[in-house]
Amino acid sequence: MKIARTIGTVTLSRYHPTMASSSLRCVEVVDTIDRIDEVPLGGEMIVAWDLCGCGPGDLVALAEGPESAQPFRPDVKPLDASIVALLDQVDLE
């Protein structure tokens, strides 16, 4: 799981039938905790399925790979990344 910040929304004109009524977001991966407050982060940009209803600038937890589609089992969704949590605060001590 990775920490990321939402930076935009993706709109689809054509999509796989299982992706109807989906919300897709552009997220920027936080590459180091020292840069978590920087805007823009300048990190890797990923398109992710939004399970949480996040908005622009929200810090989120990002699941990637097969784990990103697990909440939808037994349905099959063509996902590689999904937003699974909104992060209110990150404390490292």
C-alpha positions as CSV (number, residue, x, y, z in Angstrom):
1,M,0.0,0.0,0.0
2,K,1.2,3.5,-0.8
3,I,0.3,7.0,0.3
4,A,-0.8,9.3,-2.5
5,R,-2.5,12.7,-3.1
6,T,-5.5,13.2,-5.5
7,I,-4.7,15.7,-8.2
8,G,-7.6,15.3,-10.7
9,T,-10.5,13.3,-12.1
10,V,-10.6,11.0,-15.2
11,T,-13.6,11.0,-17.5
12,L,-14.2,8.0,-19.8
13,S,-16.0,8.1,-23.1
14,R,-15.7,4.3,-23.6
15,Y,-15.2,1.8,-20.9
16,H,-15.4,-1.9,-19.9
17,P,-19.0,-2.8,-18.9
18,T,-17.9,-3.5,-15.3
19,M,-16.7,0.1,-14.9
20,A,-20.1,1.7,-15.3
21,S,-20.8,4.4,-12.7
22,S,-17.2,4.4,-11.6
23,S,-15.1,7.3,-10.3
24,L,-11.5,7.4,-11.4
25,R,-9.0,9.8,-9.9
26,C,-5.5,10.9,-10.9
27,V,-3.2,10.5,-7.9
28,E,0.4,11.4,-7.3
29,V,2.4,8.9,-5.2
30,V,4.2,10.3,-2.1
31,D,7.8,9.1,-2.8
32,T,9.2,10.1,0.6
33,I,7.5,11.2,3.8
34,D,9.7,14.3,3.9
35,R,7.8,15.7,0.9
36,I,4.2,14.8,2.1
37,D,3.3,18.5,2.5
38,E,4.7,19.7,-0.9
39,V,2.2,20.6,-3.6
40,P,2.7,19.4,-6.3
41,L,4.6,16.3,-5.2
42,G,6.2,15.7,-8.6
43,G,5.9,12.0,-8.1
44,E,4.6,9.2,-10.2
45,M,1.0,9.8,-11.5
46,I,-1.5,6.9,-11.4
47,V,-5.1,6.5,-12.4
48,A,-7.0,4.8,-9.5
49,W,-10.6,3.6,-8.9
50,D,-12.1,5.8,-6.1
51,L,-13.8,3.7,-3.5
52,C,-14.0,6.5,-0.9
53,G,-15.3,9.6,-2.6
54,C,-12.2,11.6,-2.2
55,G,-11.6,15.1,-3.6
56,P,-8.7,17.1,-5.0
57,G,-5.8,17.4,-2.6
58,D,-6.9,14.6,-0.3
59,L,-4.2,12.2,1.1
60,V,-5.2,8.6,0.4
61,A,-4.1,5.0,0.8
62,L,-3.5,3.3,-2.6
63,A,-3.7,-0.4,-3.2
64,E,-2.1,-1.7,-6.3
65,G,-2.0,-5.0,-8.3
66,P,-4.5,-7.8,-7.7
67,E,-5.3,-6.5,-4.2
68,S,-7.0,-3.4,-5.8
69,A,-9.8,-5.6,-7.2
70,Q,-10.3,-7.8,-4.1
71,P,-13.2,-5.7,-2.7
72,F,-15.3,-6.6,-5.8
73,R,-14.9,-10.4,-5.7
74,P,-16.5,-12.5,-7.2
75,D,-17.0,-9.8,-9.9
76,V,-14.0,-9.2,-12.1
77,K,-12.9,-5.6,-12.6
78,P,-10.0,-4.5,-14.8
79,L,-8.2,-2.6,-12.1
80,D,-4.5,-2.0,-11.3
81,A,-5.0,0.6,-8.5
82,S,-7.7,1.6,-6.2
83,I,-8.1,4.2,-3.4
84,V,-9.1,2.3,-0.3
85,A,-8.9,4.9,2.5
86,L,-8.8,8.7,3.1
87,L,-6.0,9.7,5.4
88,D,-6.7,12.5,7.9
89,Q,-3.3,12.6,9.5
90,V,0.0,10.8,9.2
91,D,2.2,10.6,12.3
92,L,5.7,9.2,12.3
93,E,7.7,9.2,15.5
